[in-house]
């Protein structure tokens, strides 16, 4: 028998917390991916969800995805119990992605302001807009991918942060929904 890695422990805690929110009716889990990259032996876990009342036919199509990653050096450093000075402290990185269809690009700065306040200016926020051609001038729609990058590794000492992160992600979805509804 072997001890589970930091990645496996965090994945189970993240998945359990998200599914608790799904079972309570707050959100609807829409996707789940657990991958091992055999080329470099890294791991990635993705779990996506949307607000329970969010209609997938809504023009906003608002959804969130939390991504947990463990790179090769983190996994090998932990398994081989390498000294921290050789490979750095083993751990995982975590990102929150929010996807929505924006009616106008002018809301991006307002979305960033709302997210900065909700997340207490902690993660770095990046927004990427894309669109498909031909663009319908009557109904401009852009796909906005919002990335929340925490810029640090996490480990089992961050277990208690996961419920707060998920709650804050749900609040982000609610706030963007309210912002978009006030603009329509």
Steps between C-alpha positions, in 0.01 A plus 500: 500500500619854435421837648284728284674804359418862579320514164277201581412633846414847366304352208281295733439801728422728203269248335317427825447868575368574149267200505369605844396831338343305213304275738379802699359651179726808481678394182484242225819309420536499121840340439777306665836395353784317670810461282851364523736623230708191429758699304618691806303327781316814612143498635203728440151498647219725371151537642249733336170631628237768454238657722200273543257758362728589208335393177743361242294673233565834670700743286754528783575126522686560825710215642801445723776244501757431770826346382749325727843415352808315620812519286754220467754659732235543771386140481851354479632730772225386733524130418881493520494728807753730340644785701313826443820677393535257207156532342301751705210418728272240340141605449232576244380805317134593487318727256140617474360560152172678435347480154218714368360657189534875527270729309756777495870532575437810709395290799845341541631772729183483712531123525862536610404757765228270637736201507783697660270603781352151548842334505664776709748579222677165557505314169630654182204546265538465125218522245521373144233589247437304182229491239400300196477655156283619340399720790130583512490879545151492652605270779870522575607205712848444630622201694672627812738261677593636841800344671565537872865411562607474864870494408612250762501132584257349746515185708301322771537800731256677263213250544299753698536758221317284243143557627564876512644489146195316371262737683686796352478344152123457544476862617697603191250323275212667683661846482576471128144379440364804689731733311394355166129502590523868596647573156242310295 
